[in-house]
């Protein structure tokens, strides 16, 4: 029986922390709550006190302060210059040895080579995600072959219901644009050449797309 469940553990009682607790990060914490986990979060904007009390959350001022407390770290933040390669050789040293990392946000939040090294050396016990950098991932991308990973394409967890919500949101944005009505803040990233709405709340200015041209290798290696 033990051989059947090698590397399988209950999450009850574990400490899990999310980097960012916006719409998605907070929803993740709410889903973890019934499993009896100790919940941690870090965000540039602290949640209201009543939310922290409701979910029994522990707030950390920085990701670096949160990492040592967690058995599982989940990334739920956007990619921008402040978060590009935020998980790297140096920050991975702050993780508990044998922690798990889940990234369903953006692939370039992580230094891909550093993650592979951490798995090979045992600093990380596992990595899971559905985001790659670049996308599509070249066939020699180290996340395809690194140990103890659970990687999928960027459609993991989607559903017909989710696609219907995406379609409704896209339609609303287009209708607002053509009818010259304000776009809801939660749908607004850039306006008038500058960050606006949720974009101004969550992002910093700058370019974090360098290296995306490597995706062309996907077509050349066959």
N, C-alpha and C positions, 0 to 999 in steps of 0.2 A: 504493500500500500504506500509506503513512504516513497518508493521510486516513482509512483504515479503523480505525486504532488510535490516533487522536487522544485524548489524555488517558488512555491505557492504559499502565501501567508494571508491571514485575515487582516482586513484594514481596521477593524474595530480596535480602538485604543491607540492607533498610530497618530502621529502628528503630521498634518498636511498643510501646506502653505501655498497660496496663490500670489504670483507676482501680477498685480493689478486686480482691483475689485470693482471694476465698472460693471456694465450691464452683464457681460459674460462671466467675469470672475465672481461676482456676487451670486449669480445663478448657480455656479459650480459649488460655492460654499453652502448654499441652501440644500443642494442635492446630497452633499456629504453629511450634513447634520444628523440625519436619522441613523447613520451607521456608527454612531458613538465615537467619532474621531475628535481629536483636539485640533481646532481650526485656527490657522494663522493667516495673516495677509499683510502685504505691503503695497502702498499706493501713494502717489504724489498728493492725492486728496483723501484725507482720512474720512471714513464713513461716519454717519451720525451716531451718537452715543447709543441711541435706542436700538439701532441695528446691531451694534457690537454686543449689547446686552442680550438681545433676542437670540443671536447665534452663538453667544459665548466666544467671541473672537478675540484673538490676541493680535494687536497691531504692532508692526515693526517699521521703524522709520525708513529703513533701506532694505533692499533685497539681501545685501551682504550680512545685515544683522539677523535676517530671518533664516537664511540657509542652514546654519548649524542646529536649529531647533527642529528641523523637519525630516521625517522619514520619506516623505513624498513632496516634491516641488512641482507645481503645475504653472505653466506660463500662459497668461491670458492677457498680455499687453500687446499694443501695436508695435510695428517696426518703425523706428525713426532713429536719428543719429544717437540719441541717448541710450537706446536699447540694443543697437546693433552689436552683435557678439557679446552681449552681456553675460552669457555663460561661456566661460573660456578657461584656460588652464589655471589661471589664478583664482577665479571665483569658485571653480570646482573644488579647490582645496578647502573651501569653507563648508562644503556639504558634509553631512555625516557619511562616513565610509559605509557603503552599501545602500545608500539612498536611491530612490527612483526619481527620474525626471520625465515629466509629461509635457510635450509641446504641441499644442493644437492651435497655435497662434500664427507664428511666422518662422520659417526655417532659419532665417539669418539672425534670429535672436541668439543662436548658438554658433560657436566656432565648431564646425563639423568635425575637424580633425581632433579637437580637444575632447569632444564627446566620445569619439571612437577610442581614444587613448584611455579615458576614464573607465569605459566599459571593459576594455582589455586588461586594465590593471586592477579592477575591482573597486575603484573609488565609487563608481555607480554600479548598482546591481541590475538596473534595467532602464531602458529608454523607450518611450512610446510616443507616437505622433502621426499626424497625417499631413505635415507640411515639410517641404524640402526647399533648399536653396542651392542652385536655381531650380525652377520648375519649368519643364520636366527635368528630372534629375539625370545627369549623364550616367551611362552604364558603369563607370568606374567610381561613382559616388561612394564614399566609405560607409555611408549608412545602409547601403544595400547588403553589406557583408559583415558589419560589426556584430559582435556577440550580444545576446540577450536584448534584442530590439524587437519592437512590435510596430513596424512602419507600414502604413498604407498610403494609397494615393489620397489626394486632398478631397475626398468625398466621404470619408469615414464618418458615420453618424448622421448623414443626411437622410432625408425622407421626402416623400411626396408632399407632406404637410409643410416641411421646411421650404421646399421649392415654391409652394403656393405663397408662403409669406414673402419670399424673395421677390416673386413676380409682383405681388401687391405693392411692396415698397418701391420697386423700380417704377411701376406705373405712377404711383403718387409723386415721386420725384420729377418724372417727365411732365406730368400734368401741371405741377407747380411751376416748372421752368417755362413751359410754353404759355401758361396763363399769367405769368409774371406775379405769382403768389409766393410768399416766403416759404422756403423749405424748412421743415421741422429741424430743430437743432440736432436731434439724434441722427439725422440723415445727412447733415451738413459737415463737410470736411474742409472745403476751400471755397472762398467767395471773394471776388474782386482781387484775385491774385494773392490772397493771404489766408492763413488758417482761420477757420470760423466754426461755430457750433461745437460739436463734439471733437472736431479736429483741433480747435484751439485749446480744449480741455485736456486732450490726451497726447498730442503730438508736439515735437519740437521741430523747428525749421531745419532743412538740410536734405541731402541726398543719401539714401541708404541702399541704393540699387546697384552699386558697383559690383561687377562680377557676373551679372545676370546673362551676359553674352555667352557664358560657358554652356548655357542650355543648348546651344547649337551643336555641341558634341553628341547630344542624344540622337541626332539624325545621322551623324557621320559614323558612329560606332554601331554596327548592326549585328 
